[in-house]
């Protein structure tokens, strides 16, 4: 129990909304700081620590920050990085919907696994808001140890320092949630209503090293299920869509087929028009706006393609927020509602009487 605890302090349900994170500015210094935290996470890079420390600090952090900063500068906005801007909008929109749907106080707080606002800060905000029950919602539809499990690590690492723990629940994934699939399908239909239907729809997911999958990570399988369900919802024949993986790093084999290589091959084989969607990303970010929407566009057109379009992530679209709200409602079932004003007052009075004799 902290020194600030009061028996009549207001209580609420806490929702910790977590995404990957972002540098604070599109500068080499800020990107280096961000990459150092991100790439040192043993969930992200499973390599003998001393050897990886040398590679990371002597090579990667001396070369990659400048290139990454230039890429971030291409997509940076007046509100900061796209990921941060959209994540803030998601948090605000989800808070508004939950306030309308739930008949008790709720506090939705945004946190980032790397950078700021940190998970530790987010949990502290919920504690100050009286959240005795906390639902952690990683904004990763498909589970991976590199993402979802890393958030669990950070949450539990922080809670190890707390004397009085909240009740805790954790959303592992929602890759096959009907609301999620429906929101994705509707976003494709809406986009194609204004931009036409391509010869091929590419579903590009972030990759992970192949050895992680072989060691038991279910990410590949969950991406496949998301892709299959989305194609079924859109009634796409097999030759009209393809699932690929992007954003590989280093010399090791990653999940295949690779997005960039696939786009190049399709163009060289005569495919003239493609649209690309990134169903594994809950919000647009560097990997979608710079890598997929810009770099991969140049690859496809340079190889002979004629029309390349990127379908934005779900971001803060109402259907996406409604789906996330329904996910929260489902996962908090069975929890008692936070104590009301009358109950809090009675608790305080009982504590005062006990305290007189303590």
C-alpha positions as CSV (number, residue, x, y, z in Angstrom):
1,X,0.0,0.0,0.0
2,X,1.5,3.4,-1.0
3,X,1.6,6.3,1.3
4,X,-0.9,8.1,-0.9
5,X,-3.6,5.4,-0.5
6,X,-7.0,6.5,0.8
7,X,-9.9,4.2,1.4
8,X,-12.3,6.7,-0.3
9,X,-10.1,7.3,-3.3
10,X,-12.2,6.9,-6.6
11,X,-11.7,3.6,-8.4
12,X,-11.8,2.8,-12.1
13,X,-11.2,0.1,-14.7
14,X,-7.8,0.6,-16.3
15,X,-7.0,-0.1,-20.0
16,X,-3.4,0.0,-21.0
17,X,-3.3,0.4,-24.8
18,X,0.3,-0.4,-26.0
19,X,2.0,-0.1,-29.3
20,X,5.6,-0.5,-30.4
21,X,7.0,3.0,-30.0
22,X,8.7,5.7,-32.0
23,X,11.7,8.0,-31.9
24,X,10.9,11.4,-30.4
25,X,12.2,13.2,-33.5
26,X,13.4,12.3,-37.0
27,X,17.0,12.9,-36.1
28,X,20.0,10.4,-35.9
29,X,20.4,11.1,-32.2
30,X,16.7,10.3,-31.3
31,X,16.6,7.4,-33.7
32,X,19.8,5.9,-32.2
33,X,18.3,6.2,-28.7
34,X,15.1,4.4,-29.8
35,X,16.9,1.7,-31.7
36,X,19.2,1.0,-28.9
37,X,16.3,0.2,-26.6
38,X,14.4,-1.7,-29.2
39,X,17.1,-3.8,-30.6
40,X,18.6,-4.7,-27.2
41,X,15.4,-6.4,-26.2
42,X,16.2,-10.2,-26.1
43,X,12.7,-10.9,-27.3
44,X,13.5,-9.0,-30.5
45,X,17.0,-10.3,-31.1
46,X,17.6,-13.8,-29.7
47,X,21.4,-13.8,-29.9
48,X,24.2,-14.4,-27.5
49,X,24.3,-11.1,-25.6
50,X,28.0,-10.3,-25.6
51,X,28.2,-10.9,-29.3
52,X,25.0,-9.0,-30.1
53,X,26.2,-6.1,-27.9
54,X,29.3,-5.8,-30.1
55,X,27.3,-5.9,-33.3
56,X,24.6,-3.5,-32.1
57,X,26.9,-0.9,-30.6
58,X,29.9,-1.0,-32.9
59,X,28.1,-1.5,-36.2
60,X,24.3,-1.0,-36.3
61,X,24.0,2.0,-34.0
62,X,26.8,3.7,-35.9
63,X,25.2,3.2,-39.4
64,X,21.5,2.7,-39.2
65,X,20.3,5.8,-37.2
66,X,21.2,8.2,-40.0
67,X,19.4,6.1,-42.7
68,X,16.4,5.5,-40.5
69,X,16.2,9.2,-39.5
70,X,16.0,10.2,-43.2
71,X,13.2,7.7,-43.7
72,X,11.3,9.0,-40.7
73,X,11.7,12.5,-42.0
74,X,9.7,11.5,-45.1
75,X,6.6,10.6,-43.1
76,X,6.9,12.9,-40.1
77,X,3.9,15.1,-39.3
78,X,3.1,18.2,-37.3
79,X,1.8,15.9,-34.7
80,X,5.0,13.9,-34.6
81,X,5.5,10.4,-36.0
82,X,2.5,8.9,-37.7
83,X,2.5,6.0,-35.2
84,X,2.3,8.4,-32.3
85,X,-0.3,10.6,-33.9
86,X,-2.6,7.7,-34.7
87,X,-2.1,5.9,-31.4
88,X,-3.1,9.1,-29.5
89,X,-6.2,9.3,-31.6
90,X,-7.0,5.6,-31.0
91,X,-6.6,6.1,-27.2
92,X,-8.9,9.2,-27.2
93,X,-11.5,7.5,-29.4
94,X,-11.5,4.3,-27.4
95,X,-11.8,6.2,-24.1
96,X,-14.9,8.0,-25.5
97,X,-16.5,4.8,-26.7
98,X,-15.9,2.9,-23.5
99,X,-17.2,5.8,-21.4
100,X,-20.4,5.5,-23.4
101,X,-20.7,1.7,-23.2
102,X,-19.6,1.0,-19.6
103,X,-21.7,2.1,-16.6
104,X,-18.7,2.6,-14.4
105,X,-15.5,4.7,-14.6
106,X,-12.8,3.7,-17.0
107,X,-9.4,5.1,-17.9
108,X,-7.7,4.3,-21.1
109,X,-4.0,5.1,-21.2
110,X,-1.5,4.9,-24.1
111,X,1.9,3.4,-23.6
112,X,4.8,2.4,-25.9
113,X,7.0,-0.6,-25.5
114,X,10.0,1.4,-26.5
115,X,10.4,5.2,-25.9
116,X,7.7,7.4,-24.5
117,X,5.1,7.3,-23.0
118,X,6.6,4.2,-21.4
119,X,4.7,1.2,-20.0
120,X,6.0,2.1,-16.5
121,X,4.5,5.6,-16.9
122,X,1.2,4.2,-18.3
123,X,0.8,1.9,-15.3
124,X,1.6,4.6,-12.9
125,X,-1.1,6.8,-14.5
126,X,-3.6,4.0,-14.1
127,X,-2.6,3.5,-10.4
128,X,-3.1,7.2,-9.8
129,X,-6.5,7.0,-11.4
130,X,-7.5,4.2,-9.0
131,X,-7.4,1.3,-11.4
132,X,-7.5,-1.8,-9.2
133,X,-8.2,-3.9,-12.3
134,X,-6.1,-3.4,-15.5
135,X,-6.5,-4.9,-18.9
136,X,-3.4,-4.7,-21.1
137,X,-4.3,-4.4,-24.8
138,X,-1.3,-4.7,-27.1
139,X,-2.1,-3.3,-30.5
140,X,-0.7,-6.4,-32.3
141,X,-3.5,-8.5,-33.9
142,X,-1.2,-11.5,-34.3
143,X,0.8,-12.8,-31.4
144,X,4.5,-13.0,-31.5
145,X,7.1,-13.3,-28.7
146,X,8.9,-10.4,-30.4
147,X,6.0,-8.1,-29.8
148,X,3.2,-9.2,-27.6
149,X,5.4,-11.2,-25.2
150,X,7.8,-8.3,-25.0
151,X,5.0,-6.1,-23.7
152,X,4.1,-8.7,-21.1
153,X,7.8,-8.7,-20.0
154,X,7.8,-4.9,-19.6
155,X,4.4,-4.9,-17.7
156,X,5.5,-7.6,-15.2
157,X,8.9,-6.1,-14.8
158,X,7.3,-2.8,-13.7
159,X,4.8,-4.6,-11.4
160,X,7.5,-6.4,-9.6
161,X,8.3,-3.1,-8.0
162,X,4.8,-2.5,-6.7
163,X,3.7,-3.5,-3.2
164,X,0.0,-3.6,-4.0
165,X,-0.7,-5.2,-7.4
166,X,-3.8,-4.7,-9.5
167,X,-5.8,-7.6,-10.9
168,X,-4.3,-8.1,-14.3
169,X,-5.6,-9.4,-17.6
170,X,-3.8,-9.5,-20.9
171,X,-5.1,-9.7,-24.5
172,X,-2.8,-12.1,-26.4
173,X,-4.1,-11.6,-29.9
174,X,-7.2,-10.9,-32.0
175,X,-6.0,-12.1,-35.4
176,X,-9.3,-13.9,-36.1
177,X,-11.7,-11.7,-34.3
178,X,-14.8,-11.3,-36.6
179,X,-14.9,-7.5,-35.9
180,X,-11.3,-7.1,-36.9
181,X,-11.7,-9.1,-40.1
182,X,-14.9,-7.2,-40.9
183,X,-13.2,-3.8,-40.3
184,X,-10.3,-4.9,-42.6
185,X,-12.6,-6.1,-45.3
186,X,-14.7,-2.9,-45.2
187,X,-11.6,-0.8,-45.4
188,X,-10.6,-2.7,-48.6
189,X,-14.0,-2.3,-50.1
190,X,-14.2,1.4,-49.3
191,X,-10.8,2.0,-50.8
192,X,-11.5,0.1,-53.9
193,X,-14.8,1.9,-54.4
194,X,-12.8,5.1,-55.0
195,X,-9.6,3.6,-56.6
196,X,-10.7,0.6,-58.5
197,X,-10.0,-3.1,-58.1
198,X,-6.4,-4.3,-58.8
199,X,-5.3,-7.5,-60.5
200,X,-3.8,-8.5,-57.2
201,X,-4.2,-7.6,-53.5
202,X,-1.1,-8.1,-51.4
203,X,-1.4,-8.7,-47.7
204,X,1.9,-7.6,-46.2
205,X,2.8,-8.5,-42.7
206,X,5.9,-7.6,-40.7
207,X,8.3,-10.5,-40.8
208,X,10.2,-12.3,-38.0
209,X,13.3,-14.6,-38.4
210,X,12.3,-18.0,-39.6
211,X,14.1,-19.7,-36.7
212,X,11.7,-18.0,-34.3
213,X,8.8,-19.7,-36.1
214,X,10.6,-23.1,-36.1
215,X,11.1,-22.6,-32.3
216,X,7.4,-22.4,-31.8
217,X,6.3,-18.8,-32.3
218,X,2.7,-18.9,-33.7
219,X,3.0,-15.6,-35.6
220,X,3.3,-17.2,-39.1
221,X,0.2,-19.3,-38.5
222,X,-1.9,-16.4,-37.2
223,X,-0.9,-14.2,-40.1
224,X,-2.0,-17.0,-42.5
225,X,-5.4,-17.3,-40.7
226,X,-5.9,-13.5,-40.9
227,X,-5.1,-13.6,-44.6
228,X,-7.4,-16.5,-45.3
229,X,-10.3,-15.0,-43.4
230,X,-9.9,-11.6,-45.1
231,X,-9.8,-13.2,-48.5
232,X,-12.9,-15.1,-47.7
233,X,-14.7,-12.0,-46.5
234,X,-13.8,-10.3,-49.8
235,X,-14.6,-13.4,-51.8
236,X,-11.3,-13.3,-53.5
237,X,-10.2,-16.3,-55.6
238,X,-6.7,-17.7,-54.8
239,X,-5.1,-16.0,-57.8
240,X,-6.3,-12.5,-56.8
241,X,-4.4,-12.2,-53.5
242,X,-1.1,-13.1,-51.9
243,X,0.3,-13.0,-48.4
244,X,3.9,-11.7,-47.9
245,X,6.3,-10.5,-45.2
246,X,8.2,-7.3,-45.0
247,X,10.8,-5.4,-42.9
248,X,13.5,-8.1,-42.6
249,X,16.8,-7.2,-40.9
250,X,20.2,-8.8,-41.2
251,X,21.5,-11.9,-43.1
252,X,19.3,-14.6,-41.5
253,X,16.3,-16.1,-43.3
254,X,13.0,-14.5,-42.4
255,X,9.5,-15.5,-43.1
256,X,8.8,-15.8,-46.8
257,X,7.7,-14.8,-49.3
258,X,9.3,-11.3,-49.0
259,X,7.0,-8.4,-49.9
260,X,9.6,-6.5,-52.0
261,X,10.8,-9.5,-53.9
262,X,7.2,-10.6,-54.6
263,X,6.2,-7.2,-56.0
264,X,9.3,-7.2,-58.2
265,X,8.5,-10.7,-59.5
266,X,4.8,-9.9,-60.1
267,X,5.7,-6.9,-62.2
268,X,8.3,-8.7,-64.2
269,X,5.7,-11.5,-64.8
270,X,3.3,-9.0,-66.3
271,X,1.0,-8.0,-63.4
272,X,0.2,-4.3,-64.1
273,X,-1.8,-3.3,-61.0
274,X,-1.6,-4.1,-57.3
275,X,-2.9,-2.8,-54.0
276,X,-1.1,-3.5,-50.7
277,X,-2.7,-3.6,-47.3
278,X,-0.8,-4.3,-44.0
279,X,-3.3,-6.2,-41.7
280,X,-0.7,-6.8,-39.0
281,X,-0.3,-3.0,-38.3
282,X,-3.0,-1.3,-36.2
283,X,-1.7,2.1,-37.1
284,X,0.3,3.6,-40.0
285,X,3.9,4.0,-39.2
286,X,7.4,4.1,-40.8
287,X,7.1,0.5,-42.1
288,X,3.8,1.1,-43.8
289,X,4.1,4.7,-45.1
290,X,7.8,4.7,-46.1
291,X,8.7,1.1,-46.7
292,X,5.4,-0.2,-48.3
293,X,3.8,3.0,-49.7
294,X,7.0,4.5,-51.0
295,X,9.9,2.1,-51.4
296,X,7.9,-0.9,-52.5
297,X,6.0,1.3,-55.0
298,X,9.3,2.2,-56.6
299,X,10.2,-1.4,-56.8
300,X,7.0,-2.5,-58.4
301,X,6.9,0.4,-60.9
302,X,10.6,0.0,-61.7
303,X,10.1,-3.6,-62.5
304,X,7.4,-2.9,-65.1
305,X,4.2,-2.5,-63.0
306,X,1.9,0.4,-63.9
307,X,-0.4,1.0,-61.0
308,X,0.5,0.6,-57.3
309,X,-1.6,1.7,-54.4
310,X,-1.4,1.4,-50.6
311,X,-4.5,0.9,-48.5
312,X,-4.1,2.7,-45.2
313,X,-4.2,0.9,-41.8
314,X,-7.4,0.9,-39.8
315,X,-5.9,3.7,-37.6
316,X,-8.7,5.5,-35.7
317,X,-11.5,4.5,-38.1
318,X,-14.8,4.1,-36.2
319,X,-15.1,0.4,-37.1
320,X,-11.6,-0.2,-35.7
321,X,-12.4,1.6,-32.4
322,X,-15.7,-0.2,-32.1
323,X,-13.9,-3.5,-32.5
324,X,-11.3,-2.6,-29.9
325,X,-14.1,-1.5,-27.5
326,X,-15.9,-4.8,-28.0
327,X,-12.6,-6.6,-27.3
328,X,-12.2,-4.7,-24.0
329,X,-15.8,-5.5,-23.0
330,X,-15.3,-9.2,-23.7
331,X,-12.1,-9.4,-21.8
332,X,-13.3,-7.6,-18.6
333,X,-16.4,-9.8,-18.2
334,X,-16.6,-11.2,-14.7
335,X,-14.7,-8.4,-13.1
336,X,-16.6,-6.5,-10.4
337,X,-17.4,-2.9,-11.3
338,X,-15.2,-0.4,-9.4
339,X,-16.7,0.7,-6.1
340,X,-19.1,3.6,-6.2
341,X,-19.1,6.7,-4.0
342,X,-21.4,5.2,-1.3
343,X,-19.2,2.1,-0.9
344,X,-16.0,4.2,-0.9
345,X,-17.5,6.4,1.9
346,X,-18.4,3.3,3.9
347,X,-14.9,1.9,3.5
348,X,-13.4,5.1,4.7
349,X,-15.6,5.3,7.7
350,X,-14.8,1.6,8.7
351,X,-11.1,2.3,8.2
352,X,-11.4,5.4,10.4
353,X,-13.1,3.5,13.2
354,X,-10.5,0.7,13.0
355,X,-7.7,3.3,12.9
356,X,-8.9,4.8,16.2
357,X,-8.0,1.6,17.9
358,X,-4.9,0.7,15.8
